[in-house]
């Protein structure tokens, strides 16, 4: 099959410009279309990296949904969006799919800003059920009662708290929506928890479901089945079924009709089932078993590695891995290795991650100390409060959450952690611009969001040595709630394993002396600033620019700021985060509070969502690459 991909003309797929064209096909042609769609995804992603395995596993489901439902009038609400590449290709974006995740190209995740077929914004897990319910209620309230609404959610996303909040409301709010559970026993790493085990055990007979559906339709047509009777019958039926099968169906326990599990790769069968469910009244859940990476052997065998594999050779079935000899390690690798090193010396240390052990490299400690690491599933709020509970009774948790996802745990950070100043180390991976994953994944807001919270220490290491020193410092007695933010990707130092030492909280350092202007940075953006200073001094002979690595956003180094305010009339702050309320704002506030009249220019992310592209491209656009920083310094020097 794979060799067909090269130079392939897709007889069916090439003629589909919208789902209207798809619906003109005979149902018997759909398996062939699924094969072509899968081949097209492989062909495109082999040279333009993206999320492969999830979309490969959802091909039949995607085709069937657009075949049965009148999209975009009917609403398909995708959860996360990792599985939606087939959806993008079928909805008029095939010719532009080669621009996926590229600057000014197709967005990495579904968004109504890009297409009317993308009914809601995706990127963070577990929001589809709540959004779909809102759309179902809106359809009834606005006279569009014929509109069908479908939420498509994966088994990993179903573990998120918001999904359960949505399910609870679905069970009590009048609606006719359908929830499709795409169950591949995976999220990015393998899904975990009791819900996963429940999904594996669920078994409802197809013949039984068909007979039950026909009976309910007949009773309804005769006027015997009003809403109260329908719920009563469901409860009675569920009780009998639970007694006979010795298992409880969590969804029907919520008065949500459950159908499945069915084979998620039999497109003709899925079409038949969707047609049966389409006009059924009341909330329904269709449970489909799929295989992540289906149709491509290496992705089926190792779906975690092939979740987002980068470039790969289709026929050789191998990922194309560049030679990284002599290249600094990724920040997350340094975190993982350092955490294990610290845990060996400190028996109180435990690791917590919400479903990202491989992405954040906590799998290193997980492999060595499985009893001291916890993957809690896609549940960031729980991850923080769970960590707080352990910290309250004597343990030292390192809770690693991607910066963008930590936004979902804001209340937990405030109420359950900072309020008691518990010794939880929050490691915010992927802080700042992350690149091709775009606006939903940039770690733009953590500094501005966390700065006002009492009891927090917030630090940003300039390089790997500083990351290790800060991790060492954070786990020492009496440090309270400690936040460390660091970016995605490679660090700066090939020789990164230093002898860790304590850093005095709230202290920065002068990296370079200067007379005229001071540049203040936090985090690895300091390297851009250092290059910019060299460029500016070369372009403006006689200009002398100082450079300070402030290291801590909270508390700021007051002694250093006093020196800066006394010495320099002009200061430039640079941060890889939003300007509004960020590090530069903190410096500006300190100067104002202490009577300093220093003029401050703040460089950082603007007051708008930043698109997708390479980190270098995006840093240039928002003005924090070396060229832009040098230009800002030069403008001040000339003024």
C-alpha positions as CSV (number, residue, x, y, z in Angstrom):
1,X,0.0,0.0,0.0
2,X,2.7,2.5,1.0
3,X,4.4,2.6,-2.4
4,X,1.1,3.7,-3.9
5,X,1.6,7.0,-2.0
6,X,4.4,8.3,-4.2
7,X,3.2,10.3,-7.2
8,X,-0.3,9.2,-6.4
9,X,-3.4,10.4,-8.1
10,X,-6.3,9.9,-5.7
11,X,-9.3,9.0,-7.9
12,X,-11.9,9.7,-5.3
13,X,-10.2,12.2,-3.0
14,X,-9.0,14.5,-5.8
15,X,-12.7,15.1,-6.7
16,X,-13.8,16.0,-3.2
17,X,-13.7,19.8,-2.6
18,X,-16.2,19.8,0.2
19,X,-18.4,17.3,2.1
20,X,-21.1,17.8,-0.4
21,X,-18.9,15.9,-2.9
22,X,-18.3,13.2,-0.4
23,X,-22.0,12.7,0.1
24,X,-22.4,12.0,-3.6
25,X,-20.4,8.8,-3.3
26,X,-22.0,5.4,-2.9
27,X,-21.4,3.9,0.6
28,X,-19.5,1.1,-1.0
29,X,-16.9,3.6,-2.2
30,X,-16.1,4.8,1.2
31,X,-13.5,2.2,2.1
32,X,-11.5,3.2,-0.9
33,X,-11.8,6.9,0.0
34,X,-10.6,6.1,3.5
35,X,-7.5,4.3,2.0
36,X,-6.8,7.4,-0.2
37,X,-7.3,9.8,2.6
38,X,-4.9,7.8,4.8
39,X,-2.3,7.7,2.0
40,X,-2.6,11.5,1.5
41,X,-2.0,12.1,5.2
42,X,1.1,9.9,5.1
43,X,2.4,11.6,2.0
44,X,2.0,15.1,3.4
45,X,3.2,14.5,7.0
46,X,6.3,12.6,5.8
47,X,7.7,15.9,4.5
48,X,5.8,18.4,6.6
49,X,5.7,17.2,10.2
50,X,2.5,17.1,12.3
51,X,0.3,14.9,14.4
52,X,0.3,11.6,12.4
53,X,-1.0,8.7,14.5
54,X,-4.2,10.3,15.9
55,X,-5.4,11.4,12.5
56,X,-4.6,8.0,10.9
57,X,-6.7,6.3,13.6
58,X,-9.7,8.6,13.0
59,X,-10.0,8.4,9.2
60,X,-13.1,6.1,9.0
61,X,-14.8,8.1,11.7
62,X,-14.1,11.3,9.9
63,X,-15.4,10.1,6.6
64,X,-18.6,8.6,8.1
65,X,-19.4,11.8,10.1
66,X,-19.2,14.0,7.0
67,X,-21.1,11.5,4.9
68,X,-24.1,11.2,7.3
69,X,-24.3,14.7,8.7
70,X,-25.0,17.9,6.8
71,X,-21.9,19.8,7.7
72,X,-21.3,22.7,8.2
73,X,-25.0,23.3,9.1
74,X,-24.7,20.3,11.4
75,X,-22.0,20.9,14.0
76,X,-18.9,18.6,14.5
77,X,-17.0,19.6,17.6
78,X,-13.5,18.1,17.7
79,X,-11.7,17.6,20.9
80,X,-7.9,18.6,21.0
81,X,-7.7,18.4,17.2
82,X,-4.9,15.9,16.9
83,X,-7.3,13.6,15.0
84,X,-8.7,16.3,12.6
85,X,-6.3,16.2,9.6
86,X,-8.7,14.1,7.6
87,X,-11.4,16.6,8.5
88,X,-9.3,19.5,7.2
89,X,-8.6,17.7,3.9
90,X,-12.2,16.8,3.3
91,X,-13.4,20.3,4.0
92,X,-11.8,22.2,1.2
93,X,-8.2,22.5,2.5
94,X,-6.6,19.6,0.6
95,X,-4.7,21.8,-1.8
96,X,-3.4,23.9,1.1
97,X,-2.7,21.1,3.5
98,X,1.0,21.3,2.5
99,X,1.1,24.6,4.4
100,X,-0.2,23.0,7.6
101,X,1.6,24.4,10.7
102,X,3.7,26.7,8.5
103,X,3.8,30.4,8.9
104,X,0.7,32.0,7.4
105,X,-0.5,28.5,6.5
106,X,-3.3,26.2,7.7
107,X,-3.7,26.3,11.5
108,X,-2.4,23.3,13.4
109,X,-5.8,22.7,15.1
110,X,-9.4,23.3,14.0
111,X,-10.6,26.9,14.4
112,X,-13.7,28.8,13.2
113,X,-11.3,31.6,12.3
114,X,-10.1,29.3,9.4
115,X,-13.1,27.4,8.2
116,X,-16.9,27.3,8.7
117,X,-16.5,23.6,9.0
118,X,-14.5,24.1,12.2
119,X,-17.3,24.7,14.6
120,X,-15.2,25.5,17.7
121,X,-11.6,26.1,18.7
122,X,-9.5,23.1,19.6
123,X,-6.1,22.7,21.2
124,X,-6.6,21.9,24.8
125,X,-8.4,18.6,25.7
126,X,-11.8,17.9,27.1
127,X,-13.8,21.0,26.0
128,X,-15.8,19.3,23.2
129,X,-18.8,18.0,25.2
130,X,-19.4,21.4,27.0
131,X,-19.1,23.4,23.7
132,X,-21.3,20.9,21.8
133,X,-24.0,21.1,24.5
134,X,-23.9,24.8,24.3
135,X,-24.5,24.6,20.6
136,X,-27.3,22.1,21.0
137,X,-29.1,24.4,23.4
138,X,-28.5,27.4,21.1
139,X,-30.0,25.5,18.2
140,X,-33.2,24.9,20.2
141,X,-33.4,28.4,21.5
142,X,-32.8,30.1,18.1
143,X,-35.3,28.0,16.1
144,X,-32.8,25.7,14.4
145,X,-34.1,22.6,16.1
146,X,-33.2,20.5,13.1
147,X,-29.5,21.1,13.5
148,X,-27.5,18.0,14.7
149,X,-24.6,18.4,17.1
150,X,-21.8,15.9,17.5
151,X,-18.9,16.0,19.9
152,X,-15.9,13.8,19.1
153,X,-13.7,13.1,22.1
154,X,-10.8,10.7,22.7
155,X,-10.5,8.4,25.6
156,X,-7.6,10.4,27.0
157,X,-9.5,13.7,26.9
158,X,-12.5,11.9,28.5
159,X,-10.4,11.7,31.7
160,X,-10.3,15.5,32.0
161,X,-12.5,17.1,34.6
162,X,-14.2,19.4,32.1
163,X,-15.5,16.4,30.2
164,X,-17.2,15.0,33.3
165,X,-18.7,18.4,34.1
166,X,-20.0,18.5,30.5
167,X,-21.4,14.9,30.8
168,X,-23.2,15.8,34.1
169,X,-24.9,18.8,32.4
170,X,-25.7,16.8,29.3
171,X,-27.6,14.3,31.4
172,X,-29.9,17.1,32.9
173,X,-30.3,19.6,30.0
174,X,-32.7,18.8,27.2
175,X,-30.7,18.0,24.1
176,X,-30.4,15.5,21.3
177,X,-26.6,15.6,20.9
178,X,-24.3,12.7,20.0
179,X,-21.0,12.1,21.8
180,X,-18.6,10.0,19.8
181,X,-15.9,8.4,22.0
182,X,-12.9,7.6,19.9
183,X,-11.3,5.0,22.1
184,X,-7.8,4.0,21.1
185,X,-6.6,3.4,24.7
186,X,-4.2,6.3,24.1
187,X,-3.9,10.0,24.7
188,X,-0.4,10.9,23.7
189,X,1.2,8.5,26.1
190,X,-1.0,5.6,27.0
191,X,-4.1,6.8,28.8
192,X,-4.3,6.0,32.5
193,X,-6.8,5.6,35.3
194,X,-10.0,3.9,36.2
195,X,-11.9,5.3,33.3
196,X,-9.6,3.6,30.9
197,X,-10.2,0.3,32.5
198,X,-14.0,0.9,32.5
199,X,-13.9,1.7,28.7
200,X,-12.0,-1.5,28.1
201,X,-14.6,-3.5,29.9
202,X,-17.7,-1.9,28.4
203,X,-19.6,-4.3,26.2
204,X,-23.1,-3.7,24.8
205,X,-24.6,-6.1,22.3
206,X,-25.3,-4.6,18.9
207,X,-28.5,-6.6,18.3
208,X,-29.8,-5.6,21.6
209,X,-29.1,-1.9,20.8
210,X,-30.9,-2.2,17.5
211,X,-34.0,-3.8,19.0
212,X,-34.0,-1.3,21.8
213,X,-33.8,1.6,19.3
214,X,-36.7,0.3,17.2
215,X,-38.8,-0.3,20.3
216,X,-38.2,3.2,21.6
217,X,-39.0,4.7,18.2
218,X,-42.3,2.8,18.1
219,X,-43.3,3.8,21.6
220,X,-42.5,7.4,20.8
221,X,-44.6,7.3,17.7
222,X,-47.5,6.0,19.7
223,X,-47.2,8.8,22.2
224,X,-46.2,6.4,25.0
225,X,-42.7,7.7,25.5
226,X,-42.6,11.2,26.9
227,X,-39.4,12.5,28.6
228,X,-40.2,11.4,32.1
229,X,-41.1,7.9,30.9
230,X,-38.1,7.7,28.7
231,X,-35.7,8.4,31.7
232,X,-37.6,6.0,33.9
233,X,-37.3,3.2,31.3
234,X,-33.6,4.0,30.9
235,X,-33.0,3.7,34.6
236,X,-35.0,0.5,34.9
237,X,-33.2,-1.0,31.9
238,X,-29.8,0.0,33.2
239,X,-30.5,-1.6,36.6
240,X,-31.5,-4.9,34.9
241,X,-28.5,-4.8,32.6
242,X,-26.1,-4.1,35.5
243,X,-27.5,-6.9,37.5
244,X,-27.2,-9.4,34.7
245,X,-23.8,-8.3,33.4
246,X,-22.3,-7.4,36.9
247,X,-21.0,-4.1,35.6
248,X,-22.2,-0.5,35.6
249,X,-22.2,1.6,32.5
250,X,-21.0,5.1,33.6
251,X,-22.7,6.9,30.7
252,X,-26.1,5.2,31.1
253,X,-25.8,5.9,34.8
254,X,-26.1,9.5,33.7
255,X,-29.1,8.9,31.5
256,X,-27.0,9.1,28.4
257,X,-27.9,6.3,25.9
258,X,-24.8,4.2,25.3
259,X,-24.0,2.4,22.0
260,X,-21.0,0.2,21.5
261,X,-18.3,-0.6,21.5
262,X,-18.1,-0.9,17.7
263,X,-15.2,-1.3,15.3
264,X,-14.0,2.3,14.5
265,X,-12.3,1.2,11.3
266,X,-15.4,-0.3,9.5
267,X,-16.6,2.8,7.8
268,X,-19.7,1.2,6.3
269,X,-20.8,0.0,9.7
270,X,-20.2,3.4,11.3
271,X,-22.3,5.0,8.6
272,X,-25.1,2.6,9.3
273,X,-25.0,3.2,13.0
274,X,-24.8,7.0,12.6
275,X,-27.8,7.0,10.4
276,X,-29.7,5.1,13.1
277,X,-28.7,7.5,15.8
278,X,-29.0,10.7,13.8
279,X,-32.6,11.6,14.6
280,X,-32.9,9.7,18.0
281,X,-34.1,12.0,20.7
282,X,-32.1,12.6,23.9
283,X,-28.3,12.5,24.5
284,X,-26.4,9.5,23.1
285,X,-22.9,8.2,23.2
286,X,-21.3,6.1,20.5
287,X,-18.3,4.2,21.6
288,X,-15.8,3.2,18.8
289,X,-12.6,1.2,19.3
290,X,-9.9,2.5,17.0
291,X,-6.2,1.9,16.6
292,X,-3.9,5.0,16.8
293,X,-1.8,5.0,13.7
294,X,-4.1,2.6,11.9
295,X,-2.9,1.7,8.4
296,X,0.8,2.3,8.9
297,X,2.6,-0.4,10.7
298,X,5.3,1.5,12.6
299,X,2.7,4.0,13.9
300,X,0.4,1.2,15.1
301,X,3.4,-0.5,16.8
302,X,4.6,2.6,18.6
303,X,1.9,5.3,18.6
304,X,3.6,7.4,21.2
305,X,6.8,7.9,19.0
306,X,4.6,8.4,15.9
307,X,2.2,10.8,17.6
308,X,4.2,13.7,16.1
309,X,7.2,11.9,14.5
310,X,8.7,14.7,12.5
311,X,9.8,13.9,9.0
312,X,9.9,10.2,8.0
313,X,10.6,7.8,5.1
314,X,7.3,6.2,4.3
315,X,8.7,3.1,2.6
316,X,11.5,2.5,4.9
317,X,9.1,3.0,7.8
318,X,11.7,5.1,9.7
319,X,11.7,8.5,11.2
320,X,14.4,10.8,9.8
321,X,16.4,11.8,12.9
322,X,19.1,14.5,12.4
323,X,22.5,13.9,13.8
324,X,22.6,15.8,17.1
325,X,26.1,15.0,18.0
326,X,27.5,18.1,19.8
327,X,24.1,19.7,20.0
328,X,22.9,20.8,23.5
329,X,20.1,18.6,24.9
330,X,16.5,19.7,25.1
331,X,15.5,21.6,28.2
332,X,13.0,18.8,29.0
333,X,15.7,16.2,28.9
334,X,17.8,18.1,31.3
335,X,14.7,18.4,33.6
336,X,14.1,14.7,33.5
337,X,17.7,13.7,34.1
338,X,18.0,16.3,36.9
339,X,14.8,15.2,38.6
340,X,16.0,11.6,38.8
341,X,19.4,12.8,40.1
342,X,17.7,14.8,42.8
343,X,15.2,12.1,43.6
344,X,18.0,9.6,44.3
345,X,19.4,12.0,46.9
346,X,16.1,13.2,48.4
347,X,13.6,10.4,49.2
348,X,10.8,12.9,49.7
349,X,10.7,13.8,46.0
350,X,7.9,12.6,43.8
351,X,7.0,13.4,40.2
352,X,3.6,14.3,38.8
353,X,2.6,14.9,35.2
354,X,-0.9,15.2,33.5
355,X,-0.5,12.7,30.7
356,X,2.9,14.0,29.4
357,X,5.6,11.8,30.8
358,X,7.4,11.4,27.5
359,X,6.9,15.1,26.4
360,X,8.3,16.5,29.7
361,X,10.8,13.6,30.1
362,X,9.4,12.5,33.5
363,X,9.5,9.1,31.9
364,X,13.2,9.0,32.9
365,X,12.3,9.0,36.6
366,X,9.2,6.9,35.9
367,X,11.3,4.1,34.5
368,X,13.8,4.2,37.4
369,X,11.3,4.9,40.2
370,X,7.8,3.9,39.0
371,X,6.5,4.0,42.6
372,X,7.5,7.7,43.0
373,X,6.0,9.0,39.7
374,X,2.4,9.7,38.9
375,X,0.8,10.2,35.5
376,X,-2.6,11.5,36.5
377,X,-4.1,11.7,33.0
378,X,-5.3,14.8,31.2
379,X,-6.2,16.6,34.5
380,X,-4.0,19.6,35.2
381,X,-6.1,21.0,38.0
382,X,-6.0,17.6,39.7
383,X,-2.3,17.3,39.1
384,X,-1.7,20.5,41.1
385,X,-4.1,19.7,44.0
386,X,-2.9,16.1,44.2
387,X,0.7,17.5,44.4
388,X,-0.5,19.9,47.1
389,X,-2.0,17.1,49.1
390,X,1.3,15.1,49.0
391,X,3.2,18.3,50.0
392,X,0.9,18.9,52.9
393,X,1.9,15.6,54.4
394,X,5.6,15.6,54.0
395,X,6.5,14.8,50.3
396,X,8.2,17.1,47.8
397,X,6.3,17.0,44.5
398,X,7.8,18.2,41.2
399,X,4.6,18.8,39.1
400,X,5.5,19.3,35.5
401,X,2.8,20.9,33.3
402,X,3.2,22.6,29.9
403,X,2.8,26.3,30.5
404,X,-0.2,26.7,28.2
405,X,-2.0,23.8,29.9
406,X,-1.2,25.1,33.4
407,X,-3.8,27.8,32.7
408,X,-6.4,25.1,33.4
409,X,-5.1,24.8,36.9
410,X,-5.1,28.4,37.9
411,X,-7.5,28.1,40.8
412,X,-5.7,25.0,42.1
413,X,-2.4,26.9,42.1
414,X,-4.0,29.7,44.1
415,X,-6.4,28.0,46.4
416,X,-4.8,24.6,47.0
417,X,-1.1,25.4,46.8
418,X,-0.1,29.0,47.3
419,X,-2.6,29.8,50.0
420,X,-0.8,27.4,52.3
421,X,2.6,28.0,50.7
422,X,3.0,24.3,50.2
423,X,6.4,23.0,48.9
424,X,5.3,22.1,45.4
425,X,7.7,22.8,42.6
426,X,5.7,23.7,39.5
427,X,7.9,23.1,36.4
428,X,6.3,24.9,33.5
429,X,7.6,23.3,30.3
430,X,7.1,24.9,26.9
431,X,7.1,28.4,28.3
432,X,7.1,31.2,25.7
433,X,6.7,30.7,22.0
434,X,6.5,27.0,21.1
435,X,6.4,27.3,17.3
436,X,4.3,25.3,14.9
437,X,1.5,24.3,17.4
438,X,0.5,27.9,17.5
439,X,-1.8,30.1,19.6
440,X,-3.4,27.4,21.7
441,X,0.1,26.1,22.8
442,X,2.3,29.1,23.2
443,X,3.2,29.5,26.9
444,X,2.5,33.2,26.7
445,X,0.6,34.0,29.9
446,X,2.2,32.3,32.8
447,X,4.3,35.2,34.1
448,X,1.4,37.7,33.9
449,X,-1.0,35.2,35.4
450,X,1.1,34.0,38.3
451,X,2.8,37.3,39.3
452,X,-0.1,38.6,41.5
453,X,-0.4,35.4,43.5
454,X,1.1,35.6,47.0
455,X,3.7,33.1,48.3
456,X,4.9,32.2,44.8
457,X,8.5,32.2,43.8
458,X,8.8,32.5,40.0
459,X,12.1,31.9,38.2
460,X,13.3,31.5,34.6
461,X,16.7,29.8,34.1
462,X,18.9,31.3,31.4
463,X,20.4,27.9,30.5
464,X,20.7,24.3,31.6
465,X,23.1,25.0,34.5
466,X,20.7,27.5,35.9
467,X,17.7,25.1,35.4
468,X,19.6,22.5,37.5
469,X,20.5,25.0,40.1
470,X,17.0,26.2,40.4
471,X,15.6,22.7,40.7
472,X,18.1,21.9,43.4
473,X,17.2,25.1,45.2
474,X,13.4,24.5,44.9
475,X,13.5,21.2,46.8
476,X,15.4,22.6,49.8
477,X,13.5,23.0,53.0
478,X,11.5,26.2,53.4
479,X,11.2,27.3,49.8
480,X,7.4,27.1,49.6
481,X,5.6,27.0,46.3
482,X,8.3,27.4,43.6
483,X,7.6,28.0,39.9
484,X,10.3,27.3,37.2
485,X,9.5,28.2,33.6
486,X,11.6,27.1,30.7
487,X,11.1,26.8,26.9
488,X,10.6,24.0,24.5
489,X,13.5,22.7,22.5
490,X,17.3,22.6,22.8
491,X,19.2,24.4,25.4
492,X,22.5,26.3,25.1
493,X,25.2,24.1,26.7
494,X,26.6,20.8,25.4
495,X,28.4,20.3,28.7
496,X,25.2,20.7,30.8
497,X,25.9,18.5,33.9
498,X,27.2,21.0,36.5
499,X,27.6,20.5,40.2
500,X,24.3,21.9,41.4
501,X,24.3,24.6,44.0
502,X,21.7,26.7,45.8
503,X,20.7,30.0,44.3
504,X,19.7,32.7,46.7
505,X,16.0,33.4,46.0
506,X,15.4,36.8,44.4
507,X,18.9,37.4,43.1
508,X,19.9,38.3,39.6
509,X,23.4,38.8,38.1
510,X,25.2,41.3,35.8
511,X,26.4,39.5,32.7
512,X,28.0,42.5,31.0
513,X,29.0,46.0,32.2
514,X,27.9,49.1,30.3
515,X,27.5,52.9,30.6
516,X,24.5,54.0,28.5
517,X,21.7,51.5,28.4
518,X,20.8,48.5,30.6
519,X,19.1,45.4,29.1
520,X,17.2,43.2,31.6
521,X,16.2,39.7,30.6
522,X,14.7,36.5,32.2
523,X,15.2,33.1,30.7
524,X,17.1,31.9,27.6
525,X,15.9,35.0,25.7
526,X,19.1,36.4,27.3
527,X,21.1,34.8,24.4
528,X,19.1,36.8,21.8
529,X,19.7,39.9,23.9
530,X,23.4,39.3,24.2
531,X,23.7,38.9,20.4
532,X,21.6,42.1,19.9
533,X,23.8,44.1,22.3
534,X,26.9,43.1,20.2
535,X,25.1,44.1,17.0
536,X,24.0,47.4,18.5
537,X,27.4,48.3,19.8
538,X,29.0,47.5,16.5
539,X,26.4,49.6,14.6
540,X,26.8,52.5,17.0
541,X,30.5,53.1,17.9
542,X,30.9,54.4,21.4
543,X,27.6,52.9,22.6
544,X,28.0,50.8,25.8
545,X,25.2,48.5,26.9
546,X,24.9,46.6,30.1
547,X,23.2,43.2,30.4
548,X,21.5,41.8,33.5
549,X,20.0,38.3,33.9
550,X,17.4,38.9,36.5
551,X,16.7,35.2,36.9
552,X,13.7,35.8,39.3
553,X,10.5,37.4,38.2
554,X,9.2,37.2,41.8
555,X,10.7,38.3,44.0
556,X,12.7,40.8,41.9
557,X,16.2,41.6,42.9
558,X,15.7,45.0,44.6
559,X,19.4,45.5,45.2
560,X,20.2,45.0,41.5
561,X,17.2,47.2,40.4
562,X,18.3,50.0,42.7
563,X,21.7,49.9,41.1
564,X,20.2,49.9,37.6
565,X,17.8,52.8,38.5
566,X,20.6,54.8,39.9
567,X,23.0,54.2,37.0
568,X,21.0,54.2,33.8
569,X,18.5,56.6,32.3
570,X,17.2,54.1,29.7
571,X,16.4,50.4,30.4
572,X,15.1,47.7,28.0
573,X,13.4,44.6,29.3
574,X,13.0,41.5,27.2
575,X,10.8,38.5,27.9
576,X,9.4,35.5,26.1
577,X,5.9,36.1,27.3
578,X,3.2,38.8,27.1
579,X,4.2,42.4,27.7
580,X,1.0,43.2,29.5
581,X,1.5,42.4,33.2
582,X,4.7,40.5,32.5
583,X,8.3,40.8,33.6
584,X,8.8,44.2,32.1
585,X,5.6,45.4,33.9
586,X,7.1,44.1,37.2
587,X,10.3,46.1,36.6
588,X,8.2,49.2,35.7
589,X,6.1,48.9,38.8
590,X,9.2,48.5,41.0
591,X,10.8,51.6,39.5
592,X,7.7,53.6,40.0
593,X,7.2,52.4,43.6
594,X,10.8,53.4,44.4
595,X,10.8,56.8,42.8
596,X,13.1,55.9,39.9
597,X,12.6,58.0,36.8
598,X,14.3,55.6,34.4
599,X,12.6,55.3,31.1
600,X,11.8,51.7,30.3
601,X,11.1,50.0,26.9
602,X,9.4,46.7,27.3
603,X,9.9,44.0,24.6
604,X,7.7,40.9,24.6
605,X,4.7,39.3,23.1
606,X,2.0,41.8,21.9
607,X,-1.6,42.0,23.1
608,X,-2.9,39.5,20.5
609,X,-2.7,35.8,19.9
610,X,0.5,34.8,18.1
611,X,0.1,32.5,15.0
612,X,2.0,29.4,14.2
613,X,5.4,29.2,12.6
614,X,9.0,28.4,13.6
615,X,10.2,29.9,16.8
616,X,12.7,32.0,14.9
617,X,10.0,33.3,12.6
618,X,7.7,34.2,15.4
619,X,10.4,35.8,17.6
620,X,11.1,38.1,14.6
621,X,7.4,38.9,14.1
622,X,6.9,39.9,17.7
623,X,10.2,41.7,18.0
624,X,12.3,39.6,20.4
625,X,14.9,38.1,18.1
626,X,18.4,39.5,18.1
627,X,17.7,41.7,15.1
628,X,14.6,43.3,16.6
629,X,16.2,43.8,20.0
630,X,19.2,45.4,18.4
631,X,16.9,47.7,16.5
632,X,15.2,48.8,19.7
633,X,18.5,49.5,21.4
634,X,19.7,51.4,18.3
635,X,16.5,53.5,18.3
636,X,17.1,54.4,21.9
637,X,20.7,55.3,21.3
638,X,19.8,57.5,18.4
639,X,17.1,59.2,20.3
